[in-house]
């Protein structure tokens, strides 16, 4: 299955537009280095011809083409080095075609519309430099800048209970272990959460049947520990297949996989964790959620773990207190003032990332940790990976009423501090891995 593209768009997994992009990127991924060379040469030739005719100068056309060729070569090298340096393990060709196409479009546009050659040259160089900075950072930098979103939620249902600190993780999409996963573990060590929850998608879609990826993901998941346990739910069925779940989590005894059930935390009797399997079909999952929560006491604080944000209306109707999910990656590529270009949600941009409230229900959509697989370039832009650090507390009035008699656990913990994380560049538990074939 990992080597097959999705034959038809699946609502909630890939919109028709995103589906076409994925299929096109899959075709581009088959280009070997001769084909990639032909793409670069074609872009270079187009730039040379347009500049030569627009400025009526062969020398100008040659110079513009040479500048474009140099910057496309930088893109090519940057993409080719990603797997060799253990950063990401996607194909080179789709990224090369994308960045080369943007550079070619920039060059042609400036040649056609710029009236002053000097201005055109200045804008051309600035555009190439800006695009190089964007390309390098989106592939080499931002995917490894792990953000931490801190949120505190209070409820009268939690009055009298000690605060509960939850670390929410989602969408590892492991290809091979990298510095990113090492930073996740380092951050968790500093956070000291009481509970860890994981909301699906363990492996990259390109590597769901890869035994090395499965073994490394299993090693990662086995390192997750918290005093109240680690709970996970399955993600997209195409990614978290039964075989993949069995091979990754089958012998990992520190993680409890929740499938359509409710569990209680012995130390927090007033809190119920609801784990729901995701089919990306609300017509199936909404009635399933109804049956799972049937019989829960109204005074209990409920937390729904579900892979996608697409059950928010149903969760709000049922009065679930907190929904934790992922799936959208925050769009992974975001534009200023617009946000996510694609979200893979049936609601489009309505629930793309962050916090949402409907009635008494709060939903937190994580940007996730990994990146899309198949032929999609392994990039993040204005959308760094993140861990959600959530603290659940009783009302402020109830805590103030306890005053000095409150146990130490009731008092606010010191703010989580990140300074040492930047030095955690290559954790010892990650051994250097060769790029997969």
SESE-631466 format. One record per residue: x, y, z of N, C-alpha, C in turn; chain. Coordinates in steps of 0.2 Angstrom, whole numbers, plus 5000, padded with zeros to 4 digits. Each point is the difference from the previous one (the first is absolute). Example, Ala and Ser with C-alpha at 12.3 -4.5 7.8 and 13.67 -1.06 7.14 Angstrom:
residues 2
5066  4972  5039  4996  5006  5000  5004  5006  5000  A
4998  5005  4996  5004  5006  5001  4996  5005  5003  A
end
This chain:
residues 437
5004  4994  5000  4996  5006  5000  5004  5006  5000  A
5006  5000  5003  5004  5006  5001  5002  5003  4993  A
5001  4995  4995  5002  5002  4994  4995  5002  4995  A
4994  5000  5002  4994  5002  4996  4997  5007  5002  A
4999  5004  4995  4996  5006  5001  4993  4998  5002  A
4997  5005  5003  4993  4999  5001  4996  5001  4994  A
4996  4995  4998  4997  5000  4993  4995  5005  4999  A
4996  5002  5006  4995  5005  5000  5000  5004  5006  A
4998  5007  4999  5000  5004  5006  4996  4997  5006  A
5002  5000  5006  4997  4998  5006  4998  5006  5004  A
4994  5001  5001  4997  5006  5004  5003  5000  5007  A
5004  5005  5002  5003  5000  5006  5007  4998  5000  A
5002  4997  4995  5007  4998  4999  5004  5004  4995  A
4997  5001  4994  5003  5004  4995  4994  5003  4996  A
4999  5007  5000  4995  5003  4996  5002  4999  4992  A
4995  5001  4996  5002  4999  4993  5006  5003  4997  A
5001  5007  5003  5005  5003  4997  5007  4998  5003  A
5000  4998  5007  5006  4997  5003  5001  4993  4997  A
4995  4997  4998  5001  4993  4997  5004  5001  4994  A
4998  5004  4996  5003  5001  4993  5007  5002  5001  A
5002  5004  5005  5006  5002  5002  5005  4994  5002  A
4997  4996  5004  5003  4994  5002  5002  4995  4994  A
4995  4999  4996  5001  4996  4994  5005  5003  4996  A
5000  5007  4999  5005  5003  4995  5007  4999  5003  A
5001  5001  5007  5006  5000  5003  5003  4992  5000  A
4995  4996  5000  5002  4993  5000  5003  4998  4993  A
4997  5003  4995  5003  4999  4993  5007  5003  4999  A
5001  5006  5003  5006  5004  5000  5005  4996  5004  A
4998  4997  5005  5005  4996  5004  5004  4995  4997  A
4997  4997  4994  5003  4995  4996  5006  5003  4996  A
5000  5006  4999  5006  5003  4996  5007  4998  5003  A
5004  4997  4996  5007  4998  5002  5004  5006  4998  A
5006  5000  5002  5005  5006  4999  5000  5002  4993  A
5000  4996  4994  4999  5003  4994  4994  5004  4999  A
4994  4998  5002  4994  5004  4999  5001  5006  5004  A
5003  5000  5006  5000  5006  5004  5005  5005  4997  A
5005  4997  4996  5005  5005  4997  4996  5003  4994  A
4996  4996  4997  4996  5003  4994  4995  5005  5002  A
4997  5000  5006  4996  5005  5003  5004  5006  5001  A
5006  5000  5003  5004  5006  5002  5002  5003  4993  A
5002  4996  4995  5002  5003  4994  4994  5003  4996  A
4994  4997  5001  4994  5003  4997  4998  5007  5003  A
5000  5000  5006  4999  5007  5004  5005  5005  4998  A
5007  4998  5000  5005  5004  4998  4999  5003  4993  A
4998  4996  4995  4999  5002  4993  4995  5005  4999  A
4994  4999  5004  4994  5004  5000  5003  5007  5002  A
5003  5000  5006  5003  5007  5002  5004  5003  4995  A
5005  4997  4997  5004  5002  4995  4997  5003  4994  A
4995  4997  4998  4996  5002  4994  4996  5006  5002  A
4996  5000  5005  4996  5006  5002  5004  5006  5001  A
5005  5000  5004  5004  5005  5001  5004  5003  4994  A
5002  4996  4996  5003  5002  4994  4996  5004  4995  A
4993  4998  5000  4996  5003  4995  4997  5006  5004  A
4999  5000  5006  4997  5006  5004  5004  5005  5000  A
5007  4999  5001  5005  5005  5001  5004  5001  4994  A
4998  4996  4995  5004  5001  4993  5007  4999  5001  A
5002  4995  5004  5007  4999  5002  5002  4993  5001  A
5004  4997  4996  5002  4993  5002  5004  5000  5006  A
5004  5005  5001  5004  5000  5006  4995  5000  5007  A
4995  5004  4999  4996  5000  5006  4996  4994  5001  A
4998  4996  4995  4997  4994  5000  5004  4995  5003  A
5006  5000  4998  5005  4995  5002  5002  5001  5008  A
5000  5006  5002  5002  5002  5007  4994  4998  5004  A
4994  5002  4998  4994  4998  5004  4999  4992  5001  A
5002  4997  4995  4999  4992  5000  5005  4997  5004  A
5006  5003  5000  5006  4998  5004  4998  5001  5007  A
4998  5006  5002  4998  5001  5007  4995  4995  5002  A
4994  4999  4996  4995  4995  5002  5003  4993  5001  A
5005  4998  4995  5003  4993  5001  5003  5000  5006  A
5004  5005  5002  5004  4999  5006  4995  4999  5006  A
4995  5004  5001  4995  4999  5005  4997  4994  5000  A
4998  4998  4994  4996  4993  5000  5005  4994  5002  A
5006  5001  4999  5005  4995  5002  5001  5000  5007  A
4999  5006  5003  5000  5000  5008  4994  4997  5003  A
4995  5001  4996  4994  4996  5003  5001  4992  4999  A
5002  4999  4994  5002  4992  4999  5004  4997  5005  A
5006  5004  5001  5004  4997  5005  4997  5000  5007  A
4996  5005  5002  4997  5000  5006  4995  4994  5001  A
4996  4999  4995  4995  4994  5000  5004  4994  5000  A
5005  4999  4997  5004  4993  4999  5003  4999  5007  A
5002  5005  5004  5004  4999  5006  4995  4998  5006  A
4994  5002  4999  4996  4998  5006  5000  4993  5002  A
4999  4995  4996  5001  4993  5003  5007  4998  5002  A
5005  5003  4997  5007  4999  5001  5002  5002  5007  A
4996  5006  5002  5002  5003  5007  4995  4998  5005  A
4995  4995  4998  4995  4997  5005  4995  5005  5002  A
4998  5005  4995  4995  5005  5002  4993  4998  4998  A
4999  4998  4994  4994  4997  4997  5002  4995  4994  A
4994  4996  4998  5002  4995  4996  4995  5000  4994  A
4998  5005  4997  4996  5001  4995  5003  5000  4993  A
4997  4999  4995  5003  5001  4993  5002  5007  4998  A
5005  5000  4996  5003  5007  4998  4996  5003  4995  A
4998  4997  4995  4997  5003  4994  4994  5005  5001  A
4995  4998  5004  4995  5004  5001  5002  5007  5003  A
5004  5000  5005  5003  5007  5002  5003  5004  4995  A
5005  4996  4996  5004  5003  4995  4995  5003  4995  A
4995  4997  4998  4995  5002  4995  4996  5007  5003  A
4998  4999  5006  4997  5006  5003  5004  5006  5000  A
5006  4999  5004  5004  5006  5000  5003  5003  4994  A
5001  4995  4995  5002  5002  4994  4995  5004  4996  A
4994  4998  5001  4994  5003  4996  4999  5007  5003  A
5001  5001  5007  4999  5006  5003  5005  5005  4997  A
5006  4998  5000  5006  5004  4998  4999  5002  4992  A
4998  4995  4996  4999  5001  4993  4994  5006  4999  A
4995  4999  5004  4994  5004  5000  5002  5007  5002  A
5004  5001  5005  5003  5006  5002  5004  5004  4995  A
5004  4996  4997  5005  5003  4995  4996  5002  4994  A
4995  4996  4997  4996  5002  4995  4996  5006  5001  A
4997  5000  5006  4995  5006  5002  5004  5006  5000  A
5006  5000  5003  5004  5006  5000  5003  5002  4993  A
5001  4996  4996  5003  5002  4993  4994  5003  4996  A
4994  4997  5001  4994  5003  4996  4998  5006  5002  A
5000  5001  5007  4996  5006  5003  5005  5006  5002  A
5006  4998  5002  5004  5005  5002  5003  5005  4994  A
4999  5006  5001  5002  5005  4995  5007  5002  5000  A
5003  5000  5006  5007  5002  5001  5004  4994  5001  A
5005  4998  4996  5004  4994  5001  5004  5000  5007  A
5002  5006  5002  5003  5000  5007  4996  4998  5005  A
4993  5002  5000  4995  4998  5005  4999  4993  4999  A
4999  4997  4994  4999  4993  4999  5005  4996  5003  A
5007  5002  4999  5005  4996  5002  5000  5000  5008  A
4999  5006  5003  5000  5000  5007  4994  4996  5003  A
4994  5000  4997  4995  4996  5003  5001  4993  4999  A
5003  4998  4994  5002  4993  4999  5004  4997  5005  A
5006  5004  5002  5004  4997  5005  4997  5000  5006  A
4996  5005  5002  4997  5000  5007  4995  4994  5000  A
4996  4999  4995  4995  4995  5000  5004  4993  5000  A
5005  4999  4997  5004  4993  5000  5003  4999  5007  A
5002  5006  5003  5003  4999  5007  4995  4999  5005  A
4994  5003  4999  4995  4999  5005  4997  4993  4999  A
4999  4997  4994  4998  4994  4999  5004  4994  5003  A
5007  5002  4999  5005  4995  5003  4999  5000  5008  A
5000  5006  5003  4999  5000  5007  4994  4996  5002  A
4994  5001  4997  4994  4997  5001  5001  4992  4999  A
5003  4998  4995  5001  4993  4998  5004  4996  5005  A
5005  5003  5002  5005  4997  5005  4997  5000  5007  A
4997  5005  5002  4997  5000  5006  4994  4995  5001  A
4996  5000  4995  4994  4996  5000  5001  4993  5000  A
5006  4998  4997  5002  4993  5000  5005  4998  5005  A
5005  5005  5002  5005  4998  5005  4999  5003  5007  A
4996  5005  5000  5000  5004  5006  4993  4999  5004  A
4995  5002  4997  4993  5000  5004  4998  4993  5002  A
5001  4995  4996  4997  4994  5002  5003  4997  5006  A
5006  5003  5002  5003  4998  5006  5000  5005  5006  A
4996  5006  4999  4999  5004  5006  4994  4999  5003  A
5000  4996  5006  4995  4997  5003  4996  5005  5004  A
4994  5002  4999  4997  5005  5004  4996  4996  5006  A
4998  5004  5005  4996  4998  5006  4995  5005  5001  A
4994  4997  4999  4994  5004  5001  4997  4999  5007  A
5000  5005  5004  4998  4999  5007  4993  5002  5001  A
4995  4996  5003  4993  5002  5001  4998  4998  5007  A
4996  5004  5003  4997  4998  5006  4992  5001  5000  A
4997  4994  5002  4993  5000  5000  4997  4999  5007  A
4995  5004  5002  4997  4999  5006  4993  4998  5000  A
4998  4996  5004  4993  4997  5000  4997  4999  5007  A
4994  5002  5002  4998  4998  5007  4999  4992  5001  A
5000  4997  4994  5000  4992  5001  5007  4998  5003  A
5005  5004  5000  5007  4998  5003  5001  5003  5006  A
4995  5004  5003  5001  5003  5007  5002  4994  5005  A
5005  5001  5004  5002  4995  5005  5005  4995  4997  A
5001  5000  4994  5005  4995  4997  5006  5004  4999  A
5006  4996  5001  5006  5003  4998  5001  5002  4993  A
5004  5005  4998  5001  5002  4993  5003  4994  4996  A
4998  4999  4994  5002  4995  4996  5004  5003  4994  A
5006  4998  4999  5004  5002  4994  5000  4995  4995  A
4998  5002  4994  5000  4995  4994  5004  5002  4994  A
5004  4996  4998  5004  5001  4994  4997  4997  4994  A
4998  5004  4995  4996  4997  4994  5005  5000  4994  A
5001  4994  4997  5004  4999  4995  4996  4997  4994  A
5002  5002  4994  4996  4997  4994  5004  5000  4994  A
4998  4995  4995  5003  5000  4994  5008  5000  4999  A
5003  4995  5003  5007  4999  5000  5002  4999  4992  A
4997  4996  4997  5001  4998  4993  5007  4998  4999  A
5003  4995  5004  5007  4998  5000  5002  4997  4993  A
5005  5003  4997  5004  4997  4995  5006  4996  5002  A
5004  5004  5004  5006  4998  5003  5000  5005  5006  A
5003  4998  5006  5001  5004  5006  5005  5006  4998  A
4998  5006  5002  5004  5006  4998  5001  5004  5007  A
5003  5006  4999  5001  5004  5006  4993  5002  5002  A
4995  5001  4996  4993  5002  5002  4997  4996  5006  A
5001  4993  4999  4997  4996  5005  5004  5000  5006  A
5007  5001  4999  5004  5001  5006  4998  5006  5004  A
4998  5005  4997  4998  5006  5003  4993  4999  5004  A
4996  4996  4997  4994  4999  5003  5001  4996  5007  A
5004  4995  5000  5002  4997  5006  5003  5004  5006  A
5005  5005  4997  5003  5004  5005  4995  5005  5003  A
4995  5003  4996  4995  5004  5002  4996  4997  5005  A
4998  4994  4999  4995  4996  5005  5004  4999  5006  A
5007  4999  5000  5003  4999  5006  5000  5006  5004  A
5000  5006  4997  5000  5006  5004  4993  5002  5002  A
4995  4998  4996  4993  5002  5002  4998  4996  5006  A
5002  4994  5000  4997  4995  5006  4993  5000  5000  A
4996  4998  4994  4993  5000  5000  4998  4994  5005  A
4993  5001  5002  4997  4994  5004  4998  4995  4995  A
4998  5002  4994  4997  4995  4996  5002  5002  4992  A
5001  4995  4996  5002  5002  4993  4994  4996  4996  A
4998  5004  4995  4995  4998  4995  5002  5001  4993  A
4999  4995  4996  5002  5000  4993  4994  4999  4995  A
4999  5004  4996  4994  5000  4996  5001  4998  4992  A
5004  4995  4999  5001  4996  4994  5005  5002  4995  A
5000  4996  4995  5005  5000  4994  5007  4999  5003  A
5002  4994  5000  5007  4998  5003  5005  5001  4995  A
4999  4997  4994  5005  5000  4994  4998  5004  4994  A
5005  5002  4997  4999  5003  4993  4996  4996  4996  A
4996  5002  4996  4996  4996  4995  5005  4997  4995  A
5006  5003  4999  5004  4996  4995  5004  4994  5003  A
4999  5000  5007  5005  4995  5004  4995  4995  5004  A
4994  5000  4999  4996  4996  5005  5001  4992  5000  A
5003  4998  4994  5002  4993  5000  5008  4999  5000  A
5003  5005  5002  5008  5000  5000  5002  4997  5007  A
5003  4994  5001  5002  4997  5006  5004  5005  5005  A
5005  5003  4996  5004  5005  5004  4997  5006  5003  A
4995  5003  4996  4996  5005  5003  4996  4998  5005  A
4997  4994  5000  4996  4997  5005  5004  4999  5007  A
5006  4997  4999  5004  4999  5006  5002  5006  5003  A
5002  5005  4996  5002  5007  5003  4994  5003  5003  A
4994  5000  4997  4994  5003  5003  4999  4996  5007  A
5000  4994  5000  4999  4996  5006  5005  5002  5006  A
5007  5001  4998  5005  5002  5005  4998  5007  5002  A
4997  5005  4996  4998  5006  5002  4994  5000  5005  A
4995  4996  4998  4994  4999  5004  5002  4997  5007  A
5004  4996  5000  5002  4996  5006  5003  5005  5005  A
5003  5006  4998  5003  5005  5004  4995  5005  5004  A
4994  4999  4998  4995  5005  5003  4997  4997  5006  A
5001  5004  5006  4998  4997  5006  4997  5006  5004  A
4995  4999  5004  4997  5005  5004  4997  4997  5006  A
5000  5003  5006  4997  4997  5006  4993  4997  5000  A
4996  5003  4996  4993  4998  4999  4999  4996  4994  A
5005  4999  4996  5000  4995  4994  5000  5004  4993  A
5001  4996  4995  5000  5003  4993  4994  4997  4996  A
4996  5004  4998  4994  4997  4996  5000  5003  4993  A
4998  4995  4995  5000  5002  4993  4994  4998  4997  A
4998  5003  4994  4995  4998  4996  5003  4999  4993  A
4997  4995  4996  5002  5000  4993  4998  5006  4996  A
5005  5001  4995  4999  5006  4995  4996  4998  4994  A
5002  5003  4994  4997  4998  4994  5001  4993  4998  A
4994  4996  4998  5001  4993  4999  5005  4998  4995  A
5001  5005  4995  5005  4999  4995  5007  5000  5003  A
5001  5003  5005  5007  5001  5003  5001  4995  5006  A
4995  5001  5005  5001  4995  5005  4996  4994  4999  A
5002  4996  4995  4997  4994  4998  5001  4995  5006  A
4996  4995  5000  5000  4994  5005  5007  4997  5001  A
5003  4999  4994  5007  4997  5000  5005  5005  5003  A
4999  5007  4998  5005  5005  5003  4999  5000  5007  A
4994  5001  5003  4999  5000  5007  5002  4994  5004  A
4999  4994  4997  5003  4994  5003  5007  5000  5000  A
5004  5002  4995  5007  5000  5000  5003  5005  5004  A
4997  5006  5001  5003  5006  5004  4998  4999  5007  A
4993  4999  5001  4998  5000  5007  4999  4993  5003  A
5000  4995  4996  4998  4993  5003  5004  4998  5006  A
5006  5002  5000  5004  4997  5006  5003  5006  5004  A
4997  5006  5000  5001  5006  5004  4996  5000  5006  A
5002  4998  5006  4995  5000  5005  4999  5006  5004  A
5003  5006  4998  4999  5006  5004  4995  5004  4997  A
4997  4998  4994  4995  5004  4997  4993  4996  4999  A
4995  5003  5002  4993  4997  5000  4997  5003  4994  A
4998  4996  4995  4996  5002  4994  4993  4999  5001  A
4997  5006  4999  4992  5001  5002  4997  4999  4993  A
4995  4995  5000  4996  5000  4994  4992  5000  5002  A
4997  5005  4999  4993  5001  5002  4998  4997  5007  A
5004  5004  5004  4998  4998  5007  5002  5006  5005  A
4998  4999  5006  5001  5005  5005  5004  4997  5006  A
5005  5004  5002  5004  4998  5006  5000  5005  5005  A
5001  4998  5006  5001  5004  5006  5007  5000  5002  A
5002  5006  5003  5007  5000  5003  4999  4999  5007  A
5003  4995  5003  4999  4999  5007  5001  5006  5005  A
5006  5003  4998  5001  5006  5004  4996  5006  4999  A
4996  5000  4994  4996  5006  4999  4993  4997  4998  A
4996  4998  5005  4994  4996  4999  4994  5004  4996  A
5001  5007  5001  4995  5004  4997  5001  5001  4992  A
5006  4998  4997  5001  5001  4993  5000  4993  4997  A
4997  5001  4994  4999  4994  4995  5003  5001  4994  A
5004  4996  4998  5003  5000  4993  4996  4996  4995  A
4998  5003  4995  4996  4997  4994  5005  4999  4994  A
5001  4994  4998  5004  4998  4995  4996  4998  4994  A
5000  5003  4994  4996  4998  4995  5004  4999  4993  A
4999  4994  4997  5003  4999  4994  4997  5005  4994  A
5005  5001  4995  4998  5005  4995  4999  4997  4993  A
4994  5001  4997  4999  4997  4994  5000  5006  4995  A
5000  5006  5002  4999  5006  4996  4993  5001  4997  A
4996  4996  5003  4993  5000  4997  4995  5002  5006  A
4998  5006  5001  4996  5002  5006  4993  4996  5000  A
4998  4997  4995  4994  4996  5000  5001  4994  5004  A
5006  4997  5000  5002  4994  5004  5002  5002  5007  A
5005  5005  5000  5003  5002  5006  4996  5003  5005  A
4995  5005  4998  4996  5003  5004  4995  4996  5004  A
4997  4995  4997  4996  4995  5004  5004  4996  5004  A
5006  4998  4998  5005  4996  5004  5001  5004  5007  A
5001  5007  4999  5002  5004  5006  4994  5000  5005  A
4994  5000  4997  4994  5000  5004  4999  4994  5004  A
5002  4994  4997  4999  4994  5004  5006  4999  5005  A
5006  5003  4999  5005  4999  5004  4999  5005  5007  A
4997  5006  4999  4999  5004  5006  4994  4999  5003  A
4996  4996  4997  4993  4999  5004  5001  4997  5007  A
4997  5003  5004  5001  4997  5007  5005  5004  5005  A
5004  5005  4997  5004  5004  5004  4996  5005  5004  A
5003  5001  5006  4996  5004  5005  5001  5007  4997  A
4995  5005  5001  5001  5007  4998  5005  5004  5003  A
5002  4998  5007  5005  5004  5003  5007  4998  4999  A
5001  4995  4996  5007  4998  4998  5003  5004  4995  A
5007  5002  5001  5003  5003  4995  5003  4996  4994  A
4998  5001  4994  5001  4995  4995  5005  5003  4995  A
5005  4996  4998  5005  5001  4995  4999  4995  4994  A
4999  5003  4994  4999  4996  4994  5007  5000  4996  A
5003  4994  4999  5006  4999  4996  4997  4997  4993  A
5001  5004  4995  4998  4998  4993  5005  5003  4995  A
5001  4997  4995  5006  5002  4995  4998  5007  4997  A
4994  5001  4997  4999  5006  4996  4995  5004  5004  A
5000  5007  4998  4995  5005  5003  4993  4999  4998  A
4998  4995  4996  4994  5000  4996  4994  4998  5004  A
5001  4998  5007  4994  4999  5004  4999  5005  5005  A
5003  5006  4999  4998  5006  5005  4993  5001  5000  A
4996  5001  4995  4993  5001  5001  4996  4995  5004  A
5002  4993  4999  4997  4995  5004  5003  5000  5007  A
5006  5001  5001  5003  5001  5007  4996  5005  5004  A
4999  5006  4997  4997  5006  5003  4993  4998  5002  A
4996  4996  4995  4993  4998  5001  5000  4996  5006  A
5005  4996  5001  5000  4995  5006  5003  5003  5006  A
5002  5006  5000  5003  5004  5006  5006  4997  5002  A
5004  4997  4996  5007  4998  5002  5004  5006  5002  A
5004  5000  5005  5004  5006  5002  5006  5001  4996  A
5004  4996  4998  5006  5001  4997  5001  4995  4994  A
5002  5002  4994  5001  4996  4995  5007  5001  4998  A
5004  4995  4999  5007  5000  4998  5001  4996  4994  A
5003  5004  4994  5001  4997  4994  5005  5003  4996  A
5002  4997  4994  5005  5002  4996  4998  5000  4993  A
5003  4996  4996  4999  4999  4993  5001  5005  4995  A
4999  5006  5001  5000  5006  4995  5007  5002  4999  A
5005  4999  5005  5007  5002  5000  5000  5008  5000  A
4994  5003  5002  5000  5007  4999  5000  5003  4993  A
4999  4995  4995  5001  5002  4993  5007  4999  4998  A
5005  5000  5004  5007  4998  4999  5004  5006  4996  A
4996  5002  4995  5002  5006  4996  4995  5005  5001  A
5002  5006  5003  4995  5005  5002  5003  5007  4997  A
4995  5004  4998  5001  5006  4996  4999  5006  5005  A
5003  5005  5000  4999  5006  5005  4993  5003  4998  A
4996  5001  5005  4993  5003  5000  4995  4995  4997  A
5002  4994  4998  4995  4995  4997  5000  4994  5004  A
5006  4998  5002  5000  4993  5004  5002  4994  4996  A
4997  4995  5002  5001  4994  4996  4997  5000  4993  A
5005  4997  4996  4998  4999  4993  4995  4994  4999  A
5002  4995  5003  4996  4993  5001  4999  4998  5007  A
4995  4997  5002  4999  4997  5007  4998  4993  5000  A
4998  4997  4995  4997  4993  5000  4994  4999  5005  A
4997  5005  5001  4994  5000  5004  4994  5000  4996  A
4994  4997  5002  4994  5001  4996  4997  5007  5001  A
5003  5003  5005  4997  5007  5001  5005  5006  4997  A
5005  4997  4996  5005  5005  4997  5004  5004  5006  A
5000  5006  5000  5004  5004  5004  4996  5002  5007  A
4994  4997  5001  4996  5002  5006  5004  4998  5006  A
5003  4994  5000  5004  4997  5006  5007  4999  4998  A
5004  5004  4998  5007  4999  4997  5005  4999  5005  A
5000  5003  5005  5005  4999  5006  4998  5005  5006  A
5002  4998  5006  4999  5004  5006  4994  4998  5003  A
4997  5005  5004  4995  4999  5005  4993  5003  4996  A
4995  4996  5002  4993  5001  4997  4995  4999  5006  A
4995  5004  5000  4995  4999  5005  4993  5000  4997  A
4996  4995  5002  4993  5000  4998  4996  4998  5006  A
4995  5004  5002  4997  4999  5006  5004  4999  5006  A
5000  4994  5004  5004  4999  5005  5006  4995  4999  A
5001  4999  4993  5005  4996  4998  5006  5004  4997  A
5006  4998  5002  5006  5003  4997  5004  4995  4996  A
5002  5001  4994  5004  4996  4996  5007  5003  4999  A
5005  4996  5001  5007  5002  4998  5003  4996  4994  A
5001  5003  4995  5003  4996  4994  5007  5002  4999  A
5004  4994  5001  5007  5001  5000  5003  5000  4993  A
5005  5004  4999  5004  5000  4994  5004  4994  4998  A
5000  4996  5005  5004  4993  4999  5007  5001  5001  A
5004  4995  4998  5007  5000  5001  5003  4998  4993  A
4998  4995  4996  5003  4998  4994  4997  5004  4994  A
5001  4997  4994  4998  5003  4994  4997  4995  4995  A
4996  5003  4995  4997  4996  4995  5005  4995  4997  A
4998  4994  4998  5004  4996  4996  4999  4999  4993  A
5001  4995  4997  4999  4999  4993  5005  5005  4996  A
4997  5003  4994  5005  5004  4997  5000  5007  5002  A
4996  5002  5005  5000  5007  5003  5007  5002  5003  A
5002  5006  4998  5006  5002  5003  5000  5000  5008  A
5005  4998  5003  5000  5000  5007  5002  5007  5003  A
4995  5004  5000  5001  5007  5002  4995  5003  5005  A
5002  5005  5004  4995  5004  5004  5002  5007  4999  A
4994  5004  5000  5001  5007  4999  4995  5004  5004  A
5003  5004  5005  4995  5004  5004  4996  4995  5004  A
5002  4994  5002  4996  4995  5003  5005  4994  5003  A
5004  5003  5005  5005  4995  5003  4996  4994  5004  A
5003  4995  5001  4997  4994  5003  4999  5002  5008  A
4996  4997  5003  4998  5002  5007  4998  4994  5004  A
5001  5001  5007  4997  4996  5005  4995  5005  5004  A
4995  4997  5001  4995  5004  5004  5001  4998  5008  A
5001  5005  5004  5000  4999  5007  4994  5003  5004  A
4996  4996  5002  4993  5002  5002  5000  4998  5008  A
4997  5005  5003  4999  4999  5008  4993  5001  5001  A
4997  4995  5003  4993  5000  5002  5000  5002  5008  A
4996  5005  5002  4999  5002  5007  4993  5001  5001  A
4999  5001  5007  4993  5002  5002  4999  5007  5000  A
4995  5003  5001  4998  5007  5000  5005  5004  5004  A
5001  5006  4999  5005  5004  5004  4997  5001  5006  A
4993  5001  5001  4997  5001  5006  5001  4995  5005  A
4999  4993  4997  5001  4995  5004  5007  4999  5003  A
5005  5002  4996  5007  4999  5002  5002  5006  5005  A
4997  5006  4999  5001  5005  5005  4996  4999  5007  A
4995  4996  4999  4996  4998  5007  5005  4996  5004  A
5004  4995  4996  5004  4996  5004  5006  5004  5004  A
5002  5005  4997  5005  5004  5002  5007  4996  5002  A
5002  5002  5006  5007  4996  5002  4999  4993  5001  A
4994  4998  5001  4999  4993  5002  5000  4995  4994  A
5001  5003  4994  5000  4996  4993  5006  4997  5000  A
5000  4993  4998  5006  4996  4999  5005  5004  4995  A
5006  4998  5000  5005  5004  4996  4998  4999  4993  A
4997  4994  4998  4999  4998  4993  4995  5005  4997  A
4996  5004  5004  4995  5004  4998  5003  5007  4998  A
5005  5001  5002  5003  5007  4998  5003  4999  4993  A
5000  5006  4997  5003  5000  4993  5007  4998  5000  A
5002  4996  4995  5007  4997  5000  5004  5006  4996  A
5006  4999  5001  5005  5005  4996  4998  5000  4993  A
5001  5005  4997  4999  5000  4992  5005  4996  4997  A
4998  4996  4995  5004  4996  4997  5006  5004  4996  A
5006  4998  5001  5006  5004  4997  5003  4996  4995  A
5002  5003  4994  5003  4997  4995  5007  5001  4998  A
5003  5004  5004  5007  5003  4998  5005  4994  4998  A
5000  4994  5004  5005  4995  4999  4998  4996  4993  A
4995  5001  4997  4998  4995  4995  5004  5001  4994  A
5002  5007  4999  5004  5001  4994  5006  4996  4999  A
5003  4998  5006  5006  4996  5000  4999  4993  4999  A
4994  4998  5000  4998  4993  5000  5000  4998  4992  A
5005  5000  4997  5001  5000  4993  5000  4993  4997  A
5003  4995  5003  5000  4993  4998  5000  4996  5006  A
4994  4998  5003  4999  4996  5005  5003  4993  4999  A
5003  4997  5006  5004  4994  4999  4996  4994  4997  A
4994  5001  5002  4996  4994  4998  4998  4999  4993  A
5002  5005  4996  4999  5000  4993  5006  4998  4997  A
5001  4995  4997  5006  4998  4996  4999  5002  4993  A
5006  5002  4997  5000  5002  4993  4997  4995  4995  A
4995  5002  4996  4997  4995  4996  5001  5002  4992  A
5001  4995  4996  5001  5001  4993  4993  5002  4997  A
5001  5003  4995  4993  5002  4996  4998  4993  4998  A
4993  4999  5000  4997  4994  4997  5001  5000  4993  A
5000  4994  4997  5001  5000  4993  4994  5003  4996  A
end
